[in-house]
């Protein structure tokens, strides 16, 4: 099995008004996420997600998508998605920090395995 492409989809998830988070930084009424889909040549798609809240990790939808499409996809396309430890070592060498973005890649790889 080989990875054929990596797709990202930005989404905004509204928070119910009664559950909105209010604090010193204002109200948090929408949660931005980046869905990650890793496609394989066997038509298996693994899903992962990035919680894109800059105050937590410094990551946002634009930078996470940039890292995935421009730095990580070129490393991963053509590789065996079942070799998760080896692939994540490559990911960690390619990009410093960005833990939520890297986690989304790892989630999608594990999802491919079932």
Rosetta silent file (secondary structure, phi, psi, omega in degrees, C-alpha in Angstrom):
SEQUENCE: XXXXXXXXXXXXXXXXXXXXXXXXXXXXXXXXXXXXXXXXXXXXXXXXXXXXXXXXXXXXXXXXXXXXXXXXXXXXXXXXXXXXXXXXXXXXXXXXXXXXXXXXXXXXXXXXXX
SCORE:     score description
SCORE:     0.000 S_00000001
   1 L     0.000  142.216 -179.417    0.000    0.000    0.000 S_00000001
   2 L  -132.933  147.649  173.107    1.234    3.519   -0.840 S_00000001
   3 E   -75.871  130.063 -179.369    0.143    7.041    0.064 S_00000001
   4 E  -104.824  -32.147  176.896   -1.128    8.776   -3.089 S_00000001
   5 E  -165.144  161.039  175.845   -2.124   12.223   -1.800 S_00000001
   6 E  -125.456  128.119 -176.998   -2.860   14.268    1.293 S_00000001
   7 E  -116.202  144.979  174.418   -5.871   16.559    1.363 S_00000001
   8 E  -125.168  144.566 -179.377   -6.781   19.253    3.891 S_00000001
   9 E  -134.372  112.296  177.280  -10.207   20.753    4.539 S_00000001
  10 E   -76.991  136.105  177.137  -10.608   23.821    6.784 S_00000001
  11 E  -135.500  151.953  175.911  -13.781   23.838    8.894 S_00000001
  12 E  -119.128  116.488 -178.651  -15.262   26.199   11.474 S_00000001
  13 E  -101.989  114.655  179.256  -17.314   24.458   14.165 S_00000001
  14 E   -70.270  143.601  177.140  -19.719   26.787   15.985 S_00000001
  15 L   -98.904  133.091  178.470  -19.925   26.415   19.746 S_00000001
  16 L   -53.834  134.945 -176.241  -23.392   26.444   21.283 S_00000001
  17 H   -52.139  -34.431  179.494  -23.881   29.877   22.925 S_00000001
  18 H   -72.662  -15.120 -179.157  -24.411   28.303   26.358 S_00000001
  19 H  -110.447    4.688  179.588  -21.065   26.523   26.043 S_00000001
  20 L   -60.679  143.542 -179.176  -19.044   29.419   24.623 S_00000001
  21 E   -93.589  125.273  178.756  -15.799   30.044   26.454 S_00000001
  22 E  -122.244  135.488  179.943  -15.409   33.554   27.822 S_00000001
  23 E  -163.922 -162.348 -177.592  -12.274   34.868   29.465 S_00000001
  24 L   -61.854  -21.222 -179.947   -9.562   37.468   29.454 S_00000001
  25 L   -98.386    9.601  179.784   -8.920   36.904   25.750 S_00000001
  26 E   102.403 -164.267 -178.410  -12.562   37.378   24.759 S_00000001
  27 E   -96.646  141.535  176.321  -15.212   34.880   23.715 S_00000001
  28 E  -110.297   97.056 -175.091  -14.487   31.611   21.959 S_00000001
  29 L  -109.445  -10.116  179.182  -17.641   30.947   19.918 S_00000001
  30 E  -138.635  135.870  176.573  -16.170   29.060   16.944 S_00000001
  31 E  -107.160  118.007  177.162  -13.528   26.333   16.899 S_00000001
  32 E   -84.379  135.158  177.334  -11.370   26.214   13.764 S_00000001
  33 E  -131.584  159.467  170.784  -10.160   22.782   12.653 S_00000001
  34 E  -124.660  114.647  176.280   -8.255   21.414    9.688 S_00000001
  35 E   -81.085  140.688 -179.381   -9.357   17.958    8.572 S_00000001
  36 E  -121.305  127.456  178.220   -6.597   15.832    7.064 S_00000001
  37 E  -120.142  118.458  175.163   -7.297   13.013    4.607 S_00000001
  38 E  -102.098  119.206 -178.087   -4.479   10.674    3.609 S_00000001
  39 E   -96.619  147.210  177.246   -5.396    8.713    0.475 S_00000001
  40 E  -122.484  165.790  178.235   -3.856    5.379   -0.533 S_00000001
  41 L   -72.131   -6.138  175.704   -3.580    3.407   -3.754 S_00000001
  42 L  -103.124   18.499  179.347   -5.949    0.828   -2.221 S_00000001
  43 L    59.463   27.468  171.752   -8.719    3.457   -1.892 S_00000001
  44 L   -97.199  134.581  179.098   -8.356    3.568    1.886 S_00000001
  45 E  -119.995  125.551  175.721   -8.569    7.064    3.339 S_00000001
  46 E   -99.085  139.598 -178.114   -7.265    7.891    6.805 S_00000001
  47 E  -112.335  140.658  172.913   -8.693   10.867    8.685 S_00000001
  48 E  -142.383  169.902  178.479   -7.030   13.177   11.197 S_00000001
  49 E  -145.287  144.079  176.203   -7.758   16.646   12.549 S_00000001
  50 E  -106.921  124.770  169.869   -5.809   19.683   13.667 S_00000001
  51 E   -81.222  108.124 -171.684   -7.272   21.867   16.418 S_00000001
  52 L   -98.144   72.094  177.913   -6.210   25.219   14.993 S_00000001
  53 L  -119.594  102.906 -173.816   -6.279   27.550   17.959 S_00000001
  54 H   -53.936  -30.757 -179.119   -3.133   29.708   17.982 S_00000001
  55 H   -70.160  -17.920  177.812   -3.338   30.442   21.731 S_00000001
  56 H   -89.058  -49.185 -171.993   -2.921   26.705   22.432 S_00000001
  57 H  -128.508   -6.845 -175.358   -0.228   25.650   19.992 S_00000001
  58 L    83.915   -1.501 -177.300    0.572   28.589   17.727 S_00000001
  59 L   -95.840  144.675  172.762   -0.944   26.701   14.802 S_00000001
  60 L  -133.825  176.438 -175.520   -3.718   27.971   12.554 S_00000001
  61 H   -61.468  -41.201 -176.589   -5.488   26.606    9.486 S_00000001
  62 H   -67.259  -48.562 -177.808   -3.282   28.440    6.985 S_00000001
  63 H   -69.877  -37.225  178.206    0.075   27.472    8.500 S_00000001
  64 H   -63.445  -45.275  178.345   -1.002   23.881    9.190 S_00000001
  65 H   -62.821  -39.767  178.462   -2.181   23.438    5.590 S_00000001
  66 H   -60.531  -49.727  179.702    1.066   25.015    4.348 S_00000001
  67 H   -58.873  -43.821 -177.801    3.228   22.627    6.379 S_00000001
  68 H   -64.538  -51.253 -174.007    1.198   19.627    5.237 S_00000001
  69 H   -74.362  -34.811 -173.283    1.103   20.465    1.514 S_00000001
  70 H   -99.137  -23.468 -178.237    4.575   21.958    1.104 S_00000001
  71 H  -115.629  -42.667 -173.297    6.736   20.073    3.600 S_00000001
  72 H   -89.097  -43.574 -179.864    5.047   16.865    4.714 S_00000001
  73 H   -56.882  -44.249  178.131    3.154   15.631    1.639 S_00000001
  74 H   -59.680  -29.341  176.946    6.323   15.564   -0.498 S_00000001
  75 H   -75.317  -36.202 -168.201    7.926   13.335    2.167 S_00000001
  76 H   -94.189  -32.291 -178.782    4.956   11.022    2.597 S_00000001
  77 L   -61.913  131.711 -177.717    3.451   10.529   -0.875 S_00000001
  78 L    94.023   -9.032 -178.484    4.685    7.236   -2.297 S_00000001
  79 L   -92.458  162.757  177.220    5.495    5.800    1.130 S_00000001
  80 L   -80.707  114.953 -176.439    3.923    2.844    2.928 S_00000001
  81 L   -69.521  -11.189  179.210    1.399    4.279    5.450 S_00000001
  82 L   -80.796  -10.099  179.581    1.732    1.243    7.709 S_00000001
  83 L   -91.034   59.935 -169.259    5.297    2.273    8.611 S_00000001
  84 H   -61.657  -46.501 -178.150    4.019    4.851   11.103 S_00000001
  85 H   -61.160  -44.163  179.690    7.067    5.113   13.381 S_00000001
  86 H   -64.332  -44.140 -179.772    9.444    5.589   10.451 S_00000001
  87 H   -64.670  -40.103 -179.464    7.155    8.139    8.792 S_00000001
  88 H   -70.211  -28.979  172.785    6.700   10.121   12.005 S_00000001
  89 H   -63.785  -41.539  177.757   10.482   10.264   12.475 S_00000001
  90 H   -63.904  -43.216  178.399   10.676   11.830    9.000 S_00000001
  91 H   -60.159  -46.049 -178.326    7.864   14.259    9.875 S_00000001
  92 H   -66.239  -31.061  175.860    9.600   15.271   13.111 S_00000001
  93 H   -74.435  -30.622 -175.341   12.878   15.874   11.285 S_00000001
  94 H   -78.124  -33.807 -173.272   11.142   17.956    8.596 S_00000001
  95 L  -136.895  124.785  174.378    9.163   20.327   10.838 S_00000001
  96 L   -80.889  152.877  176.138    9.933   21.602   14.336 S_00000001
  97 L    57.995 -140.862  179.933    7.108   22.149   16.813 S_00000001
  98 L    51.479   52.320 -174.286    3.579   22.141   15.269 S_00000001
  99 H   -64.535  -33.828 -177.847    2.392   19.275   17.497 S_00000001
 100 H   -72.487  -36.323  177.658   -1.286   19.441   16.484 S_00000001
 101 H   -65.661  -45.876  178.775   -0.435   19.320   12.766 S_00000001
 102 H   -63.215  -38.974  179.357    1.879   16.358   13.276 S_00000001
 103 H   -63.015  -36.245  178.656   -0.735   14.607   15.403 S_00000001
 104 H   -63.616  -39.641  176.525   -3.279   14.922   12.601 S_00000001
 105 H   -62.667  -47.618 -179.251   -0.883   13.151   10.238 S_00000001
 106 H   -63.013  -41.912  177.265   -0.289   10.395   12.781 S_00000001
 107 H   -56.448  -46.445 -177.948   -4.050   10.046   13.454 S_00000001
 108 H   -65.110  -37.046  177.335   -4.720    9.624    9.746 S_00000001
 109 H   -64.533  -44.679  177.776   -1.967    7.011    9.422 S_00000001
 110 H   -64.306  -35.883  179.136   -3.398    5.005   12.319 S_00000001
 111 H   -63.161  -35.571  177.163   -6.876    5.361   10.813 S_00000001
 112 H   -60.267  -37.814  179.188   -5.620    3.744    7.602 S_00000001
 113 H   -69.965  -21.245  179.369   -4.632    0.685    9.640 S_00000001
 114 L    94.199    0.000    0.000   -8.149    0.491   11.056 S_00000001
